[in-house]
Amino acid sequence: MRVRSGNVGPGMWLLNSDERKSTVRWRMDVAAIVCLLLGDTAGSFLFPTPRPPLLLSWVFWAGAGLLVVRHAIRPTPTIFAVLWSAARERLRRPVNRRLLALVVATRLGVLAVGLIASTASPQVFSSLPTFSRNAVENLPVRWDSLWYYGIARQGYRWDATRGGEQQNIAFFPAYPLLMRTGGDIVTIPAKLLRDPDWFGSGAVRVMWGGVLVSIACFSVAMWRLFRLARLDAGNASAALRACVLAATYPFSLFFSVPYSESLALLALVSVTLAWREGHTRVGVLWGLVLGLSRPNGWTMTAALLADRLLGRSHPWTERRGWVFVAAAPVAGAAIYSAYVHRLTGNALEWALAQRAWGGVFRPWWFVVRRWERVQEDGLAAYLAQDPLDWLTLVAVIFMIAIATWMAARRQPLYAVLMVAYITPALVIDLPATGRMTALLFPAFLALGSWLRGGPFVALVALFALGQAWFAWRFFVWSTPY
């Protein structure tokens, strides 16, 4: 029974004895889990000690102590029973089981292909970075994962004398922070067992911590994408088809590796869902995460402004909170820019650092370069020599076509988001343009509504084969990267 009381402040409720005990138990459970998961990362940073007990932070042991006290006060249900009951309750729904199966099949499938490719071509690694001779332990060590690893382990470094060289300030901080946390969680068994070589070295564990973070973020993104798709399409079948297409899309292989794509997708979908449902606090939180995850997070701000000015009826018609949600991605980027200013003296040095990867402003070069290659080598030679290059072009044209269709249907939120997100990569002909298309989830929402039956199955099969092929190339240090 709940009783409203004016003496406890607006929005507060007085609880009966059983409800108070349940609330205390729930809060202690949450606090204990947070301490156990983050204690060895954030705890070691906030409360550094030269010789922590059993090599683990005091914050971690505080979480363990909370669990002991909580079970002494309230022995039943145990925290394990609560977690198991919550997981079982979610998995009772067929759609949740299907989404879980989709995540496991696609994400572990990419890693399986990568392992086969790595063992089939060991000569590739003779002159390339490796953290271990074990193919499994070394599997995530590819391309940009080394940059995220460096930030996660040593933080940001800036050397003004290395002008024109690649430096890690080009990568935003949200994902490396989570990667470090994931690596520290993977390291807990090694500390408890006092075995520093458990599952390779500390570097290997950080890399695999990044893999776990990516898969976890992608899993949550799929559940949120399903909710958003069902909100748009009005039926669960179309929503599930959209998730299947997003998970099997060829460039979605990056959701299985230590890249920031999974976190960025989760933030993009979460901001959009919060915007559609009118949730200010959730929208602001995920907007900040997005701004701290990717340099083009500001494109969500442009999309939300377009939807507010040009869109049809939505929950923000009579509310002012939309301003904070729309500004949050820019605020996240501004926070990182302030840090970069303190480090380098130039708040936008992270943008200038992109030039070391060939990021020079050349409008239309994305198309012109490919046209010149066709003119010089012939169409057949171009298609045979670099299939990833023309497949990227096809993917971009396809995404722009869907965005144009959405603009014609007066869906400015999705249309502006897709065009604005990919345009910066086009004007500098970014090599990673293809993988950026995997984040354009509105395209999968549209395809999920359009396709069913045979055409849907055929496209999923084509996507899955493409993802497997892309994964093979990626793990043997070829494009895409």
C-alpha positions in Angstrom: 0.0 0.0 0.0 1.3 3.4 -0.9 0.2 6.7 0.7 0.9 10.1 -0.7 2.4 12.5 1.8 3.1 16.2 1.4 5.7 16.0 4.1 8.2 14.0 2.1 8.5 16.3 -0.8 6.9 16.4 -4.3 6.8 13.0 -6.1 7.8 11.0 -3.0 5.9 8.1 -1.5 5.7 6.5 1.9 6.1 2.8 1.8 4.9 0.1 4.1 7.4 -2.1 6.0 7.7 -4.8 3.4 8.1 -2.3 0.6 10.8 -0.4 2.5 12.7 -3.7 3.1 12.5 -4.5 -0.6 13.7 -1.0 -1.6 16.7 -1.3 0.8 17.5 -4.7 -0.6 17.3 -3.5 -4.2 19.5 -0.5 -3.5 22.1 -2.6 -1.7 22.1 -5.1 -4.6 22.6 -2.4 -7.2 25.4 -0.7 -5.1 27.1 -4.1 -4.6 27.0 -4.9 -8.4 28.3 -1.5 -9.3 31.2 -1.8 -6.8 32.1 -5.3 -8.0 32.0 -4.3 -11.7 33.6 -0.9 -11.5 35.6 -1.2 -8.3 38.8 -2.4 -9.9 38.7 0.4 -12.5 37.0 3.5 -11.2 37.8 2.4 -7.6 41.5 2.1 -8.2 41.5 5.4 -10.0 39.6 7.3 -7.2 41.2 5.5 -4.3 44.7 4.4 -5.4 46.6 2.3 -2.9 50.1 0.8 -3.4 49.2 -2.7 -2.2 45.4 -3.3 -2.2 44.1 -6.4 -0.6 44.6 -9.5 -2.8 45.5 -7.0 -5.6 41.9 -5.8 -5.9 40.6 -2.3 -5.1 39.0 -1.4 -1.7 35.9 -0.5 -3.7 35.6 -4.0 -5.1 35.9 -5.5 -1.6 33.3 -2.9 -0.4 30.9 -4.4 -2.9 31.7 -7.9 -1.6 31.0 -6.7 1.9 27.7 -5.1 0.9 26.6 -8.5 -0.5 27.5 -10.2 2.8 25.6 -7.6 4.9 22.6 -7.6 2.5 22.3 -11.4 2.7 22.7 -11.3 6.5 19.8 -8.8 6.8 17.7 -10.2 4.0 18.9 -13.8 3.1 16.1 -14.5 0.7 15.8 -14.0 -2.1 19.5 -14.1 -2.8 20.9 -11.7 -5.3 21.6 -14.6 -7.6 18.0 -15.7 -7.4 16.9 -12.1 -8.2 19.2 -11.9 -11.3 18.2 -15.4 -12.5 14.5 -14.6 -12.0 14.9 -11.3 -14.0 16.8 -13.1 -16.8 14.3 -15.9 -17.0 11.4 -13.5 -17.0 12.8 -11.7 -20.0 13.6 -14.9 -21.9 10.1 -16.2 -21.5 9.1 -13.9 -24.3 9.8 -15.6 -27.6 11.0 -12.3 -29.2 13.7 -11.9 -26.5 14.9 -15.4 -27.1 15.1 -14.8 -30.8 17.0 -11.5 -30.3 19.4 -13.3 -28.0 19.9 -16.1 -30.6 20.5 -13.4 -33.3 23.1 -11.7 -31.2 24.9 -14.9 -30.3 24.8 -16.3 -33.9 26.0 -13.2 -35.6 28.6 -11.9 -33.2 30.2 -15.2 -32.3 29.9 -16.2 -36.0 32.1 -13.2 -37.0 34.7 -14.3 -34.3 34.5 -17.9 -35.5 35.2 -16.8 -39.1 38.1 -14.6 -37.8 39.6 -17.5 -35.9 39.4 -19.8 -39.0 41.0 -17.1 -41.2 43.8 -16.5 -38.6 44.7 -20.1 -38.4 44.5 -20.6 -42.1 46.8 -17.7 -42.9 49.5 -17.7 -40.1 52.1 -16.2 -42.4 50.1 -12.9 -42.5 51.1 -12.2 -38.9 54.9 -12.5 -39.2 55.4 -8.7 -39.5 52.2 -7.5 -37.9 51.3 -6.5 -34.2 50.6 -9.5 -32.0 49.9 -9.7 -28.3 50.1 -13.5 -28.1 51.1 -16.5 -30.2 47.8 -18.1 -29.3 45.3 -17.4 -32.2 42.4 -17.1 -29.8 44.1 -14.7 -27.5 45.4 -12.6 -30.4 42.1 -12.5 -32.3 40.9 -9.0 -31.4 44.3 -7.4 -32.2 43.4 -5.8 -35.5 43.5 -2.3 -37.0 41.9 0.4 -34.9 41.6 -1.8 -31.9 45.2 -1.0 -31.2 44.4 2.7 -30.9 41.5 2.0 -28.5 43.8 -0.4 -26.5 46.4 2.3 -26.2 44.0 4.8 -24.9 42.4 2.3 -22.5 45.8 1.3 -21.0 47.9 4.5 -21.2 45.4 7.3 -21.8 45.8 10.1 -24.4 49.2 11.2 -25.6 50.0 14.3 -27.7 53.3 15.2 -29.3 53.3 18.6 -31.0 56.6 17.6 -32.9 54.8 14.8 -34.7 52.7 17.0 -36.9 51.1 15.0 -39.7 51.5 11.7 -37.9 48.6 9.6 -36.5 47.9 10.4 -32.9 45.3 8.9 -30.6 43.4 12.1 -29.8 41.5 11.4 -33.1 39.5 8.7 -31.1 36.8 9.8 -28.7 37.0 8.6 -25.0 33.7 6.8 -24.2 34.5 3.5 -25.7 38.2 3.2 -24.5 36.9 3.9 -21.0 34.4 1.0 -21.2 37.1 -1.1 -22.8 39.4 -0.5 -19.8 36.5 -1.4 -17.5 35.8 -4.6 -19.5 39.5 -5.5 -19.4 39.7 -5.0 -15.7 36.6 -7.3 -15.2 38.3 -10.0 -17.3 41.4 -9.6 -15.2 39.6 -10.2 -11.9 40.1 -14.0 -12.1 43.8 -13.6 -12.8 44.1 -11.4 -9.6 42.1 -13.8 -7.5 44.2 -16.8 -8.7 47.4 -14.7 -8.5 48.2 -15.8 -12.0 49.3 -12.8 -14.1 49.5 -15.1 -17.2 45.9 -16.2 -16.9 44.3 -15.9 -20.4 47.4 -14.3 -21.9 48.7 -11.0 -20.7 47.1 -7.9 -19.4 47.0 -6.5 -23.0 45.1 -9.6 -24.2 42.6 -9.2 -21.4 42.0 -5.6 -22.2 41.4 -6.5 -25.9 38.9 -9.2 -25.0 37.3 -6.8 -22.5 36.7 -4.6 -25.5 35.1 -7.5 -27.4 32.8 -8.2 -24.4 31.8 -4.5 -24.2 31.1 -4.4 -28.0 28.9 -7.5 -27.8 27.1 -6.2 -24.7 26.4 -2.8 -26.3 25.2 -4.5 -29.5 22.9 -6.8 -27.5 21.2 -3.8 -25.7 21.1 -1.9 -29.0 19.1 -4.8 -30.6 16.5 -4.8 -27.9 16.2 -1.0 -28.2 16.1 -1.2 -32.0 13.3 -3.7 -31.7 11.3 -1.4 -29.5 11.9 1.5 -31.9 11.0 -0.5 -34.9 7.8 -1.8 -33.3 6.9 1.8 -32.5 7.4 2.7 -36.1 5.9 -0.3 -37.9 3.3 -1.2 -35.4 4.0 -5.0 -35.4 6.6 -7.2 -33.9 7.4 -9.2 -37.1 8.6 -6.1 -39.0 10.6 -5.0 -36.0 12.3 -8.4 -35.8 13.1 -8.3 -39.5 14.8 -4.9 -39.0 17.0 -6.3 -36.2 18.0 -9.3 -38.4 19.0 -7.1 -41.2 21.0 -4.8 -38.9 22.8 -7.8 -37.4 23.6 -9.5 -40.7 24.5 -6.4 -42.7 28.0 -7.0 -44.2 29.7 -4.0 -42.4 28.1 -5.1 -39.1 31.2 -7.3 -38.5 32.6 -4.4 -36.5 30.0 -5.0 -33.8 32.1 -8.1 -32.8 35.5 -6.4 -32.4 37.0 -3.7 -30.1 35.7 -0.8 -32.1 33.3 2.0 -30.9 30.6 1.0 -33.5 28.5 -0.9 -31.0 28.5 1.8 -28.4 27.7 4.4 -31.1 24.8 2.3 -32.4 23.4 1.9 -28.9 23.6 5.6 -28.2 22.1 6.6 -31.6 19.1 4.2 -31.1 18.7 5.1 -27.5 18.6 8.8 -28.2 16.1 8.3 -31.0 13.9 6.0 -28.8 14.0 8.5 -25.9 13.0 11.3 -28.3 10.1 9.3 -29.8 8.8 8.4 -26.3 9.4 11.9 -24.7 11.9 10.8 -22.1 14.1 13.9 -21.3 16.6 12.4 -18.8 17.3 9.3 -20.8 17.7 11.3 -24.0 20.2 13.7 -22.4 22.2 10.8 -20.9 22.5 8.9 -24.2 23.1 12.1 -26.1 26.1 12.8 -23.9 27.3 9.3 -24.4 27.0 9.7 -28.2 28.9 13.0 -28.2 31.7 11.3 -26.2 31.7 8.3 -28.5 32.0 9.6 -32.1 33.2 12.9 -33.7 30.0 13.1 -35.8 27.6 12.7 -32.8 26.5 16.2 -33.5 24.5 14.9 -36.5 22.0 13.6 -34.0 21.5 17.2 -32.9 20.8 18.3 -36.5 18.3 15.4 -36.9 16.5 16.3 -33.7 16.3 20.0 -34.6 15.0 19.1 -38.0 12.3 16.8 -36.5 11.3 19.5 -34.1 11.0 22.2 -36.8 9.8 20.1 -39.7 8.3 17.0 -38.3 4.7 16.1 -37.6 3.2 15.7 -34.1 5.5 14.2 -31.5 5.8 14.2 -27.7 7.8 17.5 -27.5 5.1 19.8 -28.9 4.2 21.1 -25.5 7.4 20.5 -23.6 10.7 22.4 -23.3 12.9 19.4 -22.5 13.6 18.8 -26.2 16.2 21.6 -26.1 18.3 19.7 -23.6 18.0 16.4 -25.5 19.0 18.0 -28.8 21.9 19.8 -27.3 23.3 16.8 -25.4 25.4 15.3 -28.3 27.1 18.6 -28.9 27.7 19.0 -25.2 29.4 15.6 -25.1 31.7 16.6 -28.0 32.3 19.9 -26.3 33.4 18.1 -23.1 36.0 16.1 -25.0 37.1 19.2 -27.0 37.7 21.0 -23.7 40.0 18.2 -22.6 41.8 18.3 -25.9 42.3 22.1 -25.5 43.9 21.4 -22.1 46.1 18.8 -23.6 47.1 20.5 -26.9 46.0 24.1 -26.7 43.5 23.7 -29.5 40.0 22.4 -28.8 39.6 21.1 -32.3 43.0 19.4 -32.6 41.1 16.0 -32.6 39.5 17.1 -35.9 42.8 18.2 -37.4 44.4 14.9 -36.4 42.1 13.2 -39.0 44.4 14.5 -41.7 46.9 11.9 -40.8 44.4 9.3 -42.0 44.0 11.1 -45.3 41.0 13.2 -44.0 41.4 16.2 -46.3 38.3 18.2 -47.4 37.7 17.4 -51.0 34.0 17.6 -52.0 32.9 14.9 -54.5 36.2 13.1 -54.3 34.4 10.0 -53.0 32.7 9.7 -56.4 35.4 11.4 -58.6 38.2 9.1 -57.4 36.2 6.0 -58.3 35.2 7.4 -61.6 38.8 8.2 -62.5 39.9 4.7 -61.6 37.2 3.2 -63.9 38.3 5.5 -66.7 42.0 4.5 -66.3 41.6 0.8 -65.6 38.3 -0.1 -67.1 35.2 -1.2 -65.3 36.0 -4.9 -65.2 39.5 -4.3 -63.8 38.2 -1.9 -61.2 35.5 -4.3 -60.0 38.0 -7.2 -59.8 40.9 -5.3 -58.2 39.1 -3.8 -55.2 35.6 -5.1 -54.6 35.4 -3.5 -51.1 35.8 -0.1 -52.7 32.9 -0.4 -55.1 30.8 -2.2 -52.5 31.2 0.8 -50.2 30.0 3.0 -53.1 26.9 0.8 -53.5 26.2 0.9 -49.8 26.4 4.7 -49.7 24.2 5.1 -52.7 21.7 2.7 -51.2 21.7 4.6 -47.9 21.2 8.0 -49.6 18.4 6.6 -51.7 16.5 5.4 -48.5 17.2 8.8 -46.8 15.7 10.6 -49.9 12.7 8.4 -49.7 12.3 9.2 -46.0 12.6 12.9 -46.7 9.8 12.6 -49.3 7.7 10.8 -46.8 8.2 13.7 -44.3 10.4 11.8 -41.9 13.1 14.4 -41.2 14.4 12.8 -38.1 15.6 9.7 -40.0 16.4 11.4 -43.3 18.6 14.1 -41.7 20.3 11.7 -39.4 21.4 9.4 -42.3 22.6 12.1 -44.6 24.3 14.2 -41.9 26.0 11.2 -40.4 27.6 10.0 -43.5 28.3 13.3 -45.3 31.5 14.2 -43.5 33.0 10.9 -44.4 32.1 11.5 -48.1 33.6 14.9 -48.4 37.0 13.6 -47.1 36.6 10.2 -48.7 37.2 8.5 -45.4 38.4 4.9 -45.8 36.0 3.8 -43.0 32.9 5.1 -44.8 31.6 1.6 -45.4 31.6 0.6 -41.7 29.8 3.9 -40.9 26.8 2.8 -43.0 26.2 0.0 -40.4 25.1 2.6 -37.9 22.4 4.0 -40.2 19.7 2.0 -38.5 16.7 3.9 -40.2 17.6 2.0 -43.4 17.0 -1.4 -41.6 13.7 -0.1 -40.2 12.6 0.7 -43.7 13.7 -2.6 -45.1 12.1 -4.5 -42.3 8.8 -2.9 -43.2 9.1 -3.4 -46.9 10.5 -7.0 -47.2 9.0 -10.3 -46.0 9.0 -13.9 -47.2 11.4 -14.9 -50.0 12.9 -11.5 -50.7 13.7 -11.0 -47.0 15.3 -14.4 -46.7 17.3 -13.8 -49.8 18.6 -10.4 -48.6 19.5 -11.8 -45.2 21.4 -14.7 -46.8 23.3 -12.2 -49.1 24.0 -10.0 -46.1 25.3 -12.9 -44.0 27.6 -14.2 -46.8 28.9 -10.7 -47.3 29.6 -10.3 -43.5 31.4 -13.6 -43.4 33.6 -12.5 -46.4 34.3 -9.1 -44.9 35.2 -10.7 -41.6 37.6 -13.0 -43.3 39.4 -10.1 -44.9 39.4 -8.0 -41.8 41.0 -10.7 -39.6 43.8 -11.3 -42.2 44.6 -7.6 -42.1 42.9 -6.7 -45.4 40.0 -4.2 -46.1 37.6 -3.3 -44.6 39.2 -1.7 -41.6 
